[in-house]
Amino acid sequence: MNLDPTPFPVQFTIEGYHRWQVYRRLCELGIACSCAAYQPLKVQVESAIVLVQLWSVMRQVTIPRQTLVDWLETCWNSRSSTD
């Protein structure tokens, strides 16, 4: 069985400000993407790593900041209880 990842374009519809914010961050990460005015963001997902990076960037801009802070504090508390 061949499990090589096959690139495929993934499209996201994100509101204006967030769309450009995600686009700029993905470009900084070196992830192939395009975003034209009034068009959906298109991302070239070539590997699982790219998919996880995309997921992370999307979470950062779409989830309320306090939710992210709470999640991080939960991770820290879990980590310190296992030490």
C-alpha positions in Angstrom: 0.0 0.0 0.0 1.4 3.4 -1.0 0.7 6.0 1.7 2.5 8.9 0.0 0.7 12.2 0.6 -1.0 13.6 -2.5 -1.2 17.3 -2.7 -4.7 18.7 -3.1 -6.0 22.2 -2.9 -8.2 23.0 0.1 -10.5 26.0 0.1 -11.6 28.0 3.1 -14.2 30.7 3.3 -13.0 33.1 6.0 -14.2 36.6 6.6 -12.0 39.4 5.2 -9.7 40.4 8.0 -9.2 36.8 9.3 -8.7 35.6 5.7 -5.7 37.9 5.1 -4.3 37.3 8.6 -4.3 33.5 8.0 -2.9 34.1 4.5 0.0 36.2 5.8 0.9 33.6 8.5 0.8 30.7 6.1 3.1 32.6 3.8 5.5 33.2 6.7 5.5 29.4 7.4 6.3 28.8 3.7 3.0 27.1 3.0 1.7 27.4 -0.6 -1.5 29.4 -0.6 -3.3 32.1 -2.6 -5.9 34.7 -1.6 -7.5 37.1 -4.1 -9.8 39.9 -3.3 -13.4 38.7 -2.6 -12.3 35.0 -3.1 -11.8 32.2 -0.7 -8.4 31.4 0.7 -6.8 28.4 -1.2 -4.2 26.3 0.6 -2.0 23.6 -0.9 -1.9 20.8 1.7 1.0 18.6 0.9 1.6 16.8 4.2 0.3 16.1 7.6 2.6 18.7 9.0 1.1 21.4 6.7 -2.4 20.3 7.8 -1.5 20.6 11.5 0.1 24.0 10.9 -3.0 25.2 9.0 -5.3 23.9 11.8 -3.2 25.7 14.4 -3.2 29.0 12.4 -7.0 28.7 11.9 -7.5 28.1 15.7 -5.4 31.2 16.6 -7.6 33.5 14.5 -11.1 32.0 14.9 -11.2 30.9 18.6 -11.7 33.6 21.2 -8.4 34.5 23.0 -9.8 33.6 26.4 -10.6 30.1 25.2 -7.0 29.7 24.0 -5.7 31.0 27.3 -7.9 28.5 29.2 -6.7 25.7 27.0 -3.1 26.6 27.5 -3.5 26.8 31.3 -5.1 23.4 31.3 -2.1 22.0 29.4 0.3 23.6 31.9 -1.7 22.3 34.9 -1.7 18.8 33.4 2.0 19.0 32.8 2.8 20.2 36.3 0.7 17.5 37.9 2.6 14.7 36.1 6.1 16.0 37.2 
